[in-house]
Amino acid sequence: MPEQHETKTLLIASYLEPEHVERIRQVDQRLDVIYEPDLLRPPRYPADHVGEPVARSAAQEARWRSLLATAEILFDFDHTHREDLPEVAPNVRWVQATSAGIGQFVARMGYAERMPATLFTTASGVHAAPLAEFCLMSILNHYRGLRHLQACQQRHHWERFATTDLQGKTVAIIGLGRIGGEVARLCQAFGMTVIGVRNTLSPVAHVDQLHPPEELHRVLPQAGVVIMIAPHTPQTERMLGAAEFAAMPDGALFINIGRGSTVDEDALIAALQSGKLGGAALDVFAEEPLPASSPLWGMPNVLVSPHSASTSDRENERITDLFCDNLRRYLDGRPLRNVLDVERLY
């Protein structure tokens, strides 16, 4: 952690709206906040932290490398120097990510070994509200017949029908971090019974039952809706396969907002094609972008989201709130929020 009165060079490495940059500058006079948007990839949509690839001129690249070389704090990973970040930014001691699921990326880049003096903090919690709303949208779509209504409207067809409501239905949430907690809150508000699966069994608000992962096969037969939110770790890779889909009730809805690698996608497709699963809402896939040849595109009971369920036009505001709080902690020598455990990968 820094000395109390040293000036700290902070480089913003992805596009951020000027009002949020100013909020960061106002945190403390000890911060030298550098933001040069002309050197960054322009965003393609609100809260795009990767940006449209644009080649820098030689002079621009030299300028950017000089900024990286002096930075102690990075707001976001530099997506133009992912492979050689430890070499071009040797003085970085803390990177605040704009994503929650950075564990596999940090491991793949070898940052923990190549940047042993650097802390990595995630954006955990920032995306809880939009992801939980995506889950509720998908559940309501499934049970309240939105696709049927849209099809009838397109045909100008009037015929009354009945659906079912959420009250008394059971949802199983695999992975009960901040996102899972918010999903549980919304589901319980609709009268659903909530079962959670997580490694630690300390009580969680709005969750009626808690089970460890070893009891997954006891949980799945109870749940008309199964939501996968677990991070990608060696323990969760392909955690859900043919046996798990077979254990779910006939016609169950499956939602994945975690990582595509936690699911055997071929087994998922087979369960959908056979009618075992009644539908799926998928924001993540084994391969992204989802190949045009994937059968998932053409299934009428599948909602394909291009890894965008978490994205909101309010995202940068929330990330800046988190970052400013962490900046005060960093400058005061206090523990940071959302520090990545590089062993557990979350």
Buried (B, 14 or more C-beta within 10 A) or exposed (E): BBEEEEEBBBBBBBBBBEEBBEBBBEBBEBBBBBBEBEBBBEBEEEBBBBBEEEEBEEEBBEBBBEBBBBBBBBBBBBBBBEEBBBEBBBEBBBBBBBBBBBBBBBBEBEBBEEBEEBBBBBBBBBBBBBBBBBBBBBBBBBBBBBBEEEEBEEEEEEEEEEEEEBEEBBBBBBBBBBBBBBBBBBBBEBEBBBBBBBEEEEEBEBBBBBBEBEEBEEBBEBBBBBBBBBBBBEEBEEBBBBEBBBBBBEEBBBBBBBBBBBBBBEBBBBBBEEEBBBBBBBBBBBEEEBEEEBEBEEBEBBBBBEBEBBBBEEBBBBBBEBBBEBBEBBBEEEEBBBBBEBEEBB
